[in-house]
Amino acid sequence: MTLHVQLVDFDLARALVDAAPIKAGEKRSLAAAAADITRRWFRDRDSSHPHTMPLGGARSHYWNEAAKATAWRTDDEGFSVVVAQTGVRLHMLGGDVKPVNAQALAIPARDDAYGKLPSDFPRDSLHVVIYKNAGKAALVGPTPSRRPLFWLLKHVTINPDPSVLPSSTVYFHSLMYRLSRIRSRQESAA
Amino acid sequence: MLFSSPVPFDDAVRSREVRSLLPTSLSSADLQKLPAEIRERATFSARVPYVGHLSKLDRIIGMIVDPSAAQPGQYMNESLARKLLRESLADEGYEPSEDDAGTIKDLSSVSRIHLQVQMGVDFARGYGRYAQGMDPDVLNEFPAQRLLPSIAEHPRTTEFWDERWAEAGLPDTGDDLVALKTDPGWFRLSIFGLPYPPFDFGSERWLEDVDRDEAEDLGLISPEDRLQAQCRPFADGMTANLPIPSLDLIEAILNVMPGATFEDGVLTQISRLLS
């Protein structure tokens, strides 16, 4: 799901707008600056988060992809940062994920399942095992392995993580600085 | 404020909308001979003559670039893309040769599908970022950009990129690789002849904005300079995506390469580029 942050609705950013009416060109520059702050934040997050399954092959670099998917737009109300990347909103706000097209979610249990679906493995090489004592089910294989490859779950709960985005204070101070630089240059030119 | 309704990255989506399918039996090296302006308007993959397969690839890339229309259970990702593309190859009766199986030449391999999907998505996002950076006011405030370090699993060496940077005629700014956004060297840095990433097959070197103060400190621009924004040729004449090789695209190829041959809509041969 796309995350859409309308900065003008942050209290501090509102103060910025109220302090001095922002011209259309300034608004676009501020929007680009806000997108840039967000991209840098995502890239830092990507480099500071280790590979969840280091033996599972190439990392997906999810947060770096989120940085690539980050853009800006303006409207009459102000400006927005758009992150057109599936799952960012879920990471930020948390939520319950349930299977839609299958009976269960398949969650990688081993490195070799990282970034893969059960369909990436030969159909007859996997089988369902139910661990009654633990109340769990798993896809086990590929044959002859008896270790769980994917856990089969009826739902997964993602906890909210406000650190997905920079705080409004980070945005505010960066944007105030940007606005002051734009205006001081305009004054010098005049 | 977080909005409950998803919003797309419009400029990235727009770069997908102008593309038409180009089934071809040509190799990657041959396709590189097509002008960048034509490649920007086509969805193709080396030695993929199957329209159905390309169409599916095109939809998959579109769904990743613009997830705003997807409902729970419809979100696209690379593993699902792999499943769908392998199904379409099976429908076409495709089987890799014994030598090619599992390699980048095998259309059903993990590495080939990753490359096809990732490059398609990256070109769209790369263009989107480029287009946004060319807004005249944004360009004035952020006139330059930095080539970021690679995050590829097996990156090319720093020396490789330093050499390529110099060969492209981009400015020497010390350890940092920074140049004006309008520097024609960006076109030369890219093996695809495009001013935005990806700059090479599998390249994971992206860009970040450099503001006016830093660009002036680096001597790239003086305080009184105002850069002229650029736009890609297709941005002026957006046309709808077409499900088959469009006559427009065929005509554009024949205009620059009159000897190009299409067999049942599949590009099978090209000749030298008209000067």
Interface residues (C-beta under 8 A of the other chain):
Chain A: M1 T2 L3 H4 V5 Q6 D9 F10 A24 G25 E26 R28 S29 A32 A33 A35 D36 R39 R40 R43 D46 S47 A58 R59 S60 H61 N64 A67 K68 A69 T70 A71 W72 R73 S80 V82 A84 Q85 T86 G87 R89 M92 L93 K98 P99 V100 N101 G115 K116 L117 S119 D120 R178 R181 I182 R185 S188 A189
Chain B: M1 L2 F3 S5 P6 V7 P8 F9 D10 D11 A12 I64 V65 D66 P67 S68 A70 P72 G73 Y75 M76 N77 E78 S79 L80 R82 K83 H114 D122 R125 G126 G128 R129 Q132 G133 D135 P136 D137 V138 N140 E141 F142 L148 I151 E153 E204 W206 E208 D209 D211 R212 D213 P223 E224
